[in-house]
């Protein structure tokens, strides 16, 4: 029988954890983060607008690699080796997307370390 934690983490805590695990030089979509944290992509966007302080917000992009505040993100992307695609709107997801299986495994491990109940396959 699995032990149930005293208090479940908020959606903000879950999203912040997932975002914190995206490795340098890689990106994840709002949907990718939402799938890990158990929320929808729009909720991830709202949380990122309100509670992304201290997080690598520039690593979270739309499903097609577009990042609206790209001008603000450019110094970070340049430092991490993320190349802007020719249309100047974002990056190529195929080239820079984080390994989602690895990200999910890291999320489960980090959540377990915090005593959060996380469903496994």
C-alpha positions as CSV (number, residue, x, y, z in Angstrom):
1,X,0.0,0.0,0.0
2,X,1.4,3.4,-1.0
3,X,1.8,6.0,1.7
4,X,-0.2,9.2,1.1
5,X,1.5,12.5,1.9
6,X,0.0,14.8,4.5
7,X,-0.5,17.6,2.1
8,X,-0.5,17.4,-1.7
9,X,1.6,20.0,-3.5
10,X,-0.1,22.8,-5.3
11,X,-0.2,23.1,-9.0
12,X,2.3,25.9,-8.8
13,X,4.7,23.8,-6.8
14,X,4.3,20.9,-9.3
15,X,4.8,23.2,-12.4
16,X,7.8,24.9,-10.8
17,X,9.4,21.5,-10.1
18,X,8.9,20.3,-13.6
19,X,10.3,23.5,-15.1
20,X,13.3,23.3,-12.8
21,X,14.2,19.9,-14.3
22,X,14.4,21.0,-18.0
23,X,18.2,20.8,-18.7
24,X,20.3,23.6,-20.0
25,X,20.3,23.9,-23.7
26,X,16.9,22.1,-24.0
27,X,13.3,23.2,-24.1
28,X,10.0,21.7,-23.2
29,X,6.5,22.8,-24.3
30,X,3.8,24.1,-22.0
31,X,2.0,20.8,-22.7
32,X,5.1,18.7,-21.8
33,X,5.3,20.5,-18.4
34,X,1.5,20.2,-17.9
35,X,1.6,16.5,-18.5
36,X,4.3,16.1,-15.8
37,X,2.6,18.4,-13.3
38,X,-1.0,17.2,-14.0
39,X,-2.3,20.5,-15.3
40,X,-3.2,21.9,-18.7
41,X,-0.8,23.9,-20.9
42,X,-2.8,27.1,-20.4
43,X,-2.5,26.7,-16.6
44,X,1.2,26.2,-17.1
45,X,1.3,29.5,-19.0
46,X,-0.6,31.3,-16.3
47,X,1.7,29.9,-13.6
48,X,4.8,30.8,-15.6
49,X,3.4,34.4,-15.9
50,X,2.8,34.7,-12.1
51,X,5.4,32.4,-10.4
52,X,8.4,31.9,-12.7
53,X,10.8,33.9,-10.6
54,X,14.1,32.0,-10.2
55,X,13.2,29.5,-13.0
56,X,14.7,29.1,-16.4
57,X,11.4,30.4,-18.1
58,X,13.2,30.7,-21.4
59,X,13.2,26.9,-21.7
60,X,9.4,26.7,-21.8
61,X,8.0,27.2,-25.3
62,X,4.8,26.6,-27.3
63,X,4.3,23.2,-28.9
64,X,6.0,24.4,-32.1
65,X,9.0,26.0,-30.4
66,X,7.8,29.6,-30.5
67,X,8.7,31.8,-27.6
68,X,6.8,35.1,-27.5
69,X,9.3,37.1,-25.3
70,X,12.1,35.8,-27.6
71,X,14.1,39.1,-27.4
72,X,14.3,38.7,-23.6
73,X,15.3,35.0,-24.0
74,X,17.9,35.4,-26.7
75,X,20.8,36.0,-24.3
76,X,19.9,32.9,-22.4
77,X,19.4,30.8,-25.5
78,X,22.7,32.1,-27.0
79,X,24.5,31.1,-23.7
80,X,22.9,27.6,-23.8
81,X,23.5,27.0,-27.5
82,X,19.8,27.1,-28.5
83,X,19.7,28.4,-32.1
84,X,16.8,30.5,-33.3
85,X,15.1,29.1,-36.4
86,X,15.2,31.0,-39.6
87,X,11.7,32.6,-39.1
88,X,13.1,34.2,-36.0
89,X,10.2,33.1,-33.8
90,X,11.6,30.2,-31.7
91,X,13.6,27.1,-32.0
92,X,13.3,23.8,-33.8
93,X,11.6,21.4,-31.3
94,X,13.0,18.4,-33.0
95,X,16.5,19.6,-32.2
96,X,16.1,21.1,-28.8
97,X,13.3,19.4,-27.0
98,X,14.3,17.7,-23.7
99,X,14.1,13.9,-23.6
100,X,10.6,13.5,-22.3
101,X,11.1,10.0,-20.8
102,X,14.2,11.2,-18.9
103,X,12.4,14.3,-17.8
104,X,9.4,12.2,-16.5
105,X,11.7,9.9,-14.6
106,X,13.5,12.8,-13.0
107,X,10.2,14.4,-12.1
108,X,9.0,11.2,-10.4
109,X,12.2,10.9,-8.5
110,X,12.2,14.6,-7.4
111,X,8.6,14.4,-6.4
112,X,9.2,11.2,-4.4
113,X,12.1,12.9,-2.6
114,X,9.6,15.6,-1.5
115,X,7.1,13.0,-0.3
116,X,4.6,13.8,-3.1
117,X,2.5,11.0,-4.3
118,X,3.1,10.6,-8.1
119,X,1.3,8.1,-10.2
120,X,3.6,5.8,-12.1
121,X,2.9,3.8,-15.3
